[in-house]
Amino acid sequence: MDNMTLLTYEQIFGDEQLDIIKKYGTKCAVTDFSILLGNAYSNDTYTNVGEETEDKKERTGWWWTKTSYPGYSSGVRVVSDSGFDDDYSVSIRDDGARPALPYSSIKLIASNEVRGKFDIKEVEYGEYPQTIVDETLSKKLEKCYNEDVPFEIDLVRTGKVYTTDSVNYDEYDTNFEPVEYEEFAYKGKKYIRVVAGFNGNGETLSDGRVIEDGKPYWISVEPIKWLVDEKANVALSKKILFSGVQFQNDTEYDGDFDKTDIKKFMDGYFSKEICRATAPRMLLDEDELSSYVQADTEWNQESEERKSRLQRLNPDTTSPQDRRRMTDTEIIHSWIEAGQSVLLRGPSGIGKTERIKALYPNLIYIKLTNNMFPEKVVGSMNLQTGQNIPPDFAKQALLACATNEERRLISENVQNLYDLADEIYERSKNSNEKIVIMLDELLNVKPAVQSLVYTLVLNRLVEAGKGLKLPANTVIVATGNQRKYSSVAEDLAEPLEKRFDHILDMQPKVGEWINEYAIPNKIHPSVIGYILSKYIQSGKSEHISDMGYFYEEPEVGEKRLDQNGCKGRTNDPRGWTSISNTLYAFEEDLRKGKFIGKDVEHMLEVSINSKLREEWAREFFDFYNIPTMSVDEVVTDSFSQADLPRDINERFACVTSLLLADENQVGKCRDFIRKYCDPEYLQLYDICWAGNDERKIMRITELQEMTMINEESAGKRL
């Protein structure tokens, strides 16, 4: 990302002052990593005006702008630790950097959006070393680092590095000399190890420790928080992230920021290293690095940027920042369409089989069991006639590619299937339509049953008699549970495992389930609304530990006991579907008057308690019972002021209840949400209602365009 920059003086203090600066102030907190690198800072703590609590006090540091200082040829305007304007020499290394970039370049990939006290939007994008870890953890990490055997077990090199300048801050004439800090993973979190040098010696870290030259310190790698000014399309780092890099090496600054050393550092290192997909080693080629460290040599900005293999092969002109990550379903679909066999592993109830059936409704399904007859997979022989009898699934596959005449011949004599198989195979090489054969529960059967499918997976050949070749466009997909998730699971024999082109270990993902399954299959709005509200409030996290309300690892649920001492109930996507069915059935019985004179609230609570753990059941019942409206009530205007949503949960409940609208009703529902909720909820509604349905996406686009036209017309009339 080469659009990383710094703010101008005008954006901070002048006529172009950003709204986020007006509201948040000019003082800026400094990270421990930046202090270790030599950032000048204040020992006094402060609370930003945008913060809500007094226990978020942090020290402030000095940070660069990109505006030259009038009358000072080698000076740059800076913001002091007290928030005032000052000037610094371009060769100084103890000023920190507060990177900025266009918000539009990260809007679609930023996460964990929140709004602060003064309605300042904050998002997370990228990761960078920031906070010192406590002494207890530091000792553990240092011990793992210094002991070879535990190091391999507990502390793992991720392959990623973070680069800074290794030069002392008072060596003004010395050019940039990179030093790399390796990233390590320990118990699910990431850290770097920094041996303190001259720049940070004697300074105080946030936990009160005084930095000692030559002593190692462990810094936590954390998401970078950005303050967003949507009006100006600017995202500004909330903290000073790094220091120790010269603005420019002992030369006059003419205001051309793109030529400065700090800009080259941000483009060549910082902007790439904050992204998880960045290559772990030096990001500048040798020629670029050589020109970077030469005192009087400018970089050759006109040289053509080297392209990776993927950049050369990929015709996609979309900006990398605007590309979204493919879902598991999209990845699986691409493999199958390429004719590659796939094994899907994962816990029960997360939709392994269902998503393949959704992609290929006419797939050939084989449920594997330990007591099944081998003939179901390999075929058999008529002992009286000596004729080979192919298994039913092979006949289905060949008939799918057969001509009318071939189908007639096969119906007259199944032996014709063997005679025609080679012809069908050759012709099917040119077919774009895939014949998917699903081997369900492959990992839950004994090795003897697994061995029946060896040849089928590898060669798409059925070992019936002389062998029966399946069409060339046949693809094998198998599913199963790992041992962790099933007491009857079996390890796949290595020869069979290697026969699969791809093995995907799947985890439950909230976002995919909502878009790909819940909405298209009309899961009860209360289920969608509850999960969606929790999902968004958790920052759209897909980490298992953050989504217990949606899915919980078996061992976690086993540790929780209910009031009767039984194992705590856990849930999974299949379980939420069951809850949806329960709600629909309950509501239908209510409409039919089956519960006249009965305490229906208690009955529903019992029903939900039978499916969810106690704390989730109470919370979900309260969410379900929130006052909301149906699609018909909105479309016919059959509501009063008292029915309108009043808080966040009621808005979520309202939005999700209106997801059941059809294409004729959706316009009226959108108008209601725009008027009585707010634009963010309308955006959420549009995304969820349309899902991946192209026809629905077009309908939403039409309605959005109509709204813009109407607003422009209204503006002209005014």
Order of alpha helices (4+ residues) and beta strands (2+ residues): alpha-alpha-alpha-beta-beta-beta-beta-beta-beta-beta-beta-beta-alpha-alpha-beta-beta-beta-beta-beta-beta-alpha-alpha-alpha-alpha-beta-alpha-beta-alpha-beta-beta-alpha-alpha-alpha-beta-alpha-alpha-beta-beta-beta-alpha-beta-alpha-alpha-alpha-alpha-alpha-alpha-alpha-alpha-alpha-alpha
